[in-house]
Amino acid sequence: MPTLQSAIMPDTLNKSTMEVFTVKEWEERFDELFERVENGERIGIVGDNGHAAVMVPVDDELIRIYSEN
């Protein structure tokens, strides 16, 4: 049975090849990393405090989730 997370964003965070950057690296290379995400990659960003984020390419499902509510 799929979890709520997998039902909403299947396989978004389960990418063993996702490259992860520090916040400093992300700031310094923002344009390059943003372009990579636009081309389909998922990029992880981790702060010194351990908080993390993932930049993901937009797809029809994400557009639907954020435009219907």
Rosetta silent file (secondary structure, phi, psi, omega in degrees, C-alpha in Angstrom):
SEQUENCE: MPTLQSAIMPDTLNKSTMEVFTVKEWEERFDELFERVENGERIGIVGDNGHAAVMVPVDDELIRIYSEN
SCORE:     score description
SCORE:     0.000 S_00000001
   1 L     0.000  127.804 -178.479    0.000    0.000    0.000 S_00000001
   2 L   -69.348  146.658  175.763    1.520    3.363   -0.983 S_00000001
   3 L   -79.899  167.911  177.516    2.223    5.904    1.711 S_00000001
   4 H   -58.620  -43.086 -179.567    0.807    9.413    1.558 S_00000001
   5 H   -61.081  -45.303 -177.953    4.239   10.720    0.520 S_00000001
   6 H   -70.604  -26.524  177.725    4.604    8.239   -2.313 S_00000001
   7 H   -72.782  -35.100 -178.395    1.063    8.949   -3.472 S_00000001
   8 H   -80.821  -49.201 -176.177    1.724   12.696   -3.646 S_00000001
   9 L  -132.464   73.637 -175.886    5.290   12.720   -4.976 S_00000001
  10 L   -60.028  128.529  170.985    6.232    9.243   -6.125 S_00000001
  11 L    65.271   14.402 -177.952    9.946    8.574   -6.279 S_00000001
  12 L   -68.934  -43.248 -175.154   10.906   12.250   -5.849 S_00000001
  13 L  -100.506   -2.726 -177.302   13.315   11.756   -2.969 S_00000001
  14 L   -93.601   51.156 -179.372   14.328    8.156   -3.671 S_00000001
  15 L  -113.831  103.898 -177.492   17.134    9.011   -6.036 S_00000001
  16 L   -67.439  -17.159 -178.793   20.400    7.444   -4.927 S_00000001
  17 L   -98.319    5.886 -179.735   22.244    9.463   -7.561 S_00000001
  18 L   -63.954  127.829  178.687   20.899   12.860   -6.456 S_00000001
  19 E   -82.103  138.611 -177.548   23.784   15.270   -5.986 S_00000001
  20 E  -118.585  137.053 -177.162   23.754   17.214   -2.704 S_00000001
  21 E  -124.677  155.363  171.745   25.306   20.641   -2.154 S_00000001
  22 E   -75.514  165.016  177.301   25.907   22.887    0.833 S_00000001
  23 H   -60.812  -40.155  179.298   23.960   26.142    1.026 S_00000001
  24 H   -60.931  -46.824  178.018   27.156   28.025    0.206 S_00000001
  25 H   -61.274  -40.998 -179.991   27.752   25.905   -2.912 S_00000001
  26 H   -62.029  -43.593  178.496   24.099   26.355   -3.895 S_00000001
  27 H   -63.894  -43.647 -177.471   24.381   30.140   -3.571 S_00000001
  28 H   -69.365  -29.249 -173.814   27.626   30.247   -5.563 S_00000001
  29 L  -117.997   24.451 -171.867   26.337   27.956   -8.337 S_00000001
  30 H   -52.451  -51.212 -176.181   22.633   28.875   -8.315 S_00000001
  31 H   -58.829  -44.763  178.953   22.255   29.552  -12.054 S_00000001
  32 H   -62.591  -46.471 -177.217   23.990   26.312  -13.015 S_00000001
  33 H   -67.935  -39.064  178.107   22.028   24.227  -10.501 S_00000001
  34 H   -61.667  -42.319  177.875   18.711   25.834  -11.437 S_00000001
  35 H   -62.973  -40.015  178.020   19.369   25.015  -15.090 S_00000001
  36 H   -61.782  -40.228  177.911   20.183   21.421  -14.190 S_00000001
  37 H   -66.582  -42.119  176.836   16.858   21.126  -12.352 S_00000001
  38 H   -58.522  -27.778  179.610   15.035   22.643  -15.327 S_00000001
  39 L   -90.761    9.399  171.841   16.633   19.858  -17.395 S_00000001
  40 L   110.707   -7.471 -179.880   15.209   17.143  -15.144 S_00000001
  41 L   -79.451  159.990  171.460   17.727   16.658  -12.318 S_00000001
  42 L  -111.825  131.302 -176.320   16.925   16.695   -8.610 S_00000001
  43 E  -121.261  129.377  175.906   19.353   18.690   -6.462 S_00000001
  44 E   -96.002  144.940  177.241   19.711   18.405   -2.689 S_00000001
  45 E  -130.352  129.632 -178.785   20.774   21.338   -0.489 S_00000001
  46 E  -126.102  129.743  177.895   21.907   20.888    3.127 S_00000001
  47 L   -87.482  167.271  178.111   22.516   23.672    5.624 S_00000001
  48 L   -59.603  -27.361 -179.088   25.053   23.727    8.445 S_00000001
  49 L   -83.901    0.850  179.286   22.169   23.123   10.856 S_00000001
  50 L    91.195   -9.828  177.011   21.231   19.881    9.094 S_00000001
  51 L   -68.141  143.751 -175.362   18.069   21.245    7.487 S_00000001
  52 E  -134.331  156.159  176.212   17.716   20.065    3.929 S_00000001
  53 E  -141.599  160.749  177.164   15.728   20.867    0.811 S_00000001
  54 E  -129.798  127.186  172.056   15.368   19.311   -2.612 S_00000001
  55 E   -90.038  125.690 -178.967   14.946   21.234   -5.849 S_00000001
  56 L  -126.103  149.144  176.334   12.823   19.170   -8.228 S_00000001
  57 L   -68.086  143.304  178.441   11.673   19.816  -11.776 S_00000001
  58 L   -73.990  144.798  175.670    8.063   20.854  -12.014 S_00000001
  59 L  -137.861  176.692 -175.976    5.720   18.378  -13.627 S_00000001
  60 H   -58.055  -36.888 -178.838    1.993   18.218  -14.328 S_00000001
  61 H   -67.097  -42.379  177.658    1.243   16.659  -10.937 S_00000001
  62 H   -65.297  -40.504  177.154    3.023   19.424   -9.003 S_00000001
  63 H   -61.010  -43.438  179.656    1.241   22.055  -11.077 S_00000001
  64 H   -62.533  -45.714 -178.107   -2.095   20.379  -10.315 S_00000001
  65 H   -58.904  -44.810 -173.769   -1.387   20.151   -6.567 S_00000001
  66 H   -88.540  -10.047  179.094   -0.478   23.821   -6.259 S_00000001
  67 H  -103.269  -15.227 -179.874   -3.061   25.265   -8.624 S_00000001
  68 L   -86.659  -14.753 -176.237   -6.173   23.450   -7.371 S_00000001
  69 L  -111.718    0.000    0.000   -5.937   24.733   -3.793 S_00000001
